[in-house]
Amino acid sequence: MQAGDRHLNFHETRDNLGPRPSLNAGDQLHDVDSAADYLRCGRRLIYRLVAERRVKFTYAGRSLRFWQTDLDAYLEARAVDPIHPPLPR
């Protein structure tokens, strides 16, 4: 097998995986600092959520990155419904 063959096989394999998921045009990619700002918490909590696999993340090189839709999903999963309906004002 030649080096060019390996490259071709890689792309053939990638094509066999199916279409790549489409990203929303408005979806933003956050680093640890901006994710902490977005969730209004500290960097330490972000690293703990990653270590406990409680928030979805990806890597850009060796740096952690978070899609805003994944941060929103984390917040939505943590939301607690009220026991009683809100009082009329």
N, C-alpha and C positions, 0 to 999 in steps of 0.2 A: 504494500500500500504506500502510495506517495503522499507527500504533505498536502498536495492539492486535492487528493481524494478525500483526506480527512476533513478538509474545509468544506468540500461539497457535501459529504455525508452529514456534517453538522447542520447545514442549512436544510437538507432534505428531512432530517429528524425534526427540526424546528417547524417545518411546514406540516409535518404529521401531527403535531400537537394541537392543531386547530387554530382558529383565529385568536389573536391577542385580545384581551378584554379592552373595551373602549373606555377611555377616561372622560369624565365630564370636563367640558372646557373650563368651567369655573373651579375645578378642584385644584387646591393649592397644596404644594409640598412644603412641609414644615421641618425645620431642624429641631434639636432638643430645646433650645431657648425659645423659639417661637411657638413650639407645641406647649411648653410650660406657660407662656404668656396667654395663649389661646384658651387653655384649660384653667387659667388663673390658679396655678399651683407652682411649686418649686421644681427645679431640675431633678432633685433627689426623687420625688414622686414619679417623674417620667421614667427614670432609670429603674425604679422598682416595678412599675407597670410592665416594662419591657422584660425584666428578669422573671416576673411571674406570668408572662405571656397573657396579660389582661388587656392589652391594646395591640392592635395590628401595626406592624412596622416593616420597614424595608431598609436596605442599605444603599447608599451612594458611595461606592468605594468602601471605606471603613467607617463612614459616618452614618449614624441613625437618621432616618427620615420617616415622616408620618404624613399620610394623605389626610387632608382635612375631613373628607367623608368618613375616614376610619376614626378620627377623633370625635366627630359628631356621633358615630355609632356607639362609641364607648360611653359618651355622655347619655345618650338615649337609653342604653342598657342599664345605666345606673339610676335613671329617673324613677321616682317613687310616686305612685298615684295616691291622691288624697283619700282618706277613709270616708269623709263626708263631702257632699257637694259644697262648693263655695257659698258663703252667705251672700244674699242679695245686698246691694249697696243702696 
